[in-house]
Amino acid sequence: MDRTKIGAAAAIARLDGWQAAPGRDAIVKRFAFADFKTAFAFMTRVALKAEQMDHHPEWSNVYNKVDVLLATHDADGVTALDVDLAHYCDEAAR
């Protein structure tokens, strides 16, 4: 997987609803679900994919909302890995 830094601006140009994180080269998105159970199921699906990719999100969950922040730590910014995981998050949220 490509860990070449592309930057948040290039990433969000290829994504729907993602934004640049304030103060760092990262991308963020809030996902809202019907209830906690559905939000937790989303997190489980993404966690399994992240483990398979060896690329893990920073995230938080409050009831039916999941805030996801993606950046590649060893590249000190956004890479194609983040775009791939963001696309997966979007698919998993459907």
Sequence and secondary structure as in RCSB ss.txt:
>XXXX:A:sequence
MDRTKIGAAAAIARLDGWQAAPGRDAIVKRFAFADFKTAFAFMTRVALKAEQMDHHPEWSNVYNKVDVLLATHDA
DGVTALDVDLAHYCDEAAR
>XXXX:A:secstr
    B  HHHHHTTSSS EE TTSS EEEEEE SSHHHHHHHHHHHHHHHHHHT   EEEEETTEEEEEE BGGG
TB BHHHHHHHHHHHHHH 
